[in-house]
């Protein structure tokens, strides 16, 4: 297998890594409940999509610690 003749500089190494970063997901406000939700997805809080009820969302019960 070929081996590089000289070592790549830190600058060249870091130039490659500039694109390997975590991106923030695109979030928009839900038309029904005004909470943030992912784009083109059913709202996980109310179950609406484009103003229509799609699913019934179960609410989590808070457990009391004793």
VENLINMO-V368517 format. One record per backbone hydrogen bond with DSSP energy under -0.5 kcal/mol. CO is the residue of the C=O (numbers start at 1). NH is the residue of the N-H. If there is no record, write none. Layout:
co = <CO;CO>
nh = <NH;NH>
This chain:
co = <9;10;11;12;13;14;15;16;17;19;25;26;28;30;35;37;38;43;47;47;48;49;52;52;55;56>
nh = <13;14;15;16;17;18;18;19;20;21;27;39;37;34;30;28;41;47;54;55;43;52;49;54;57;58>
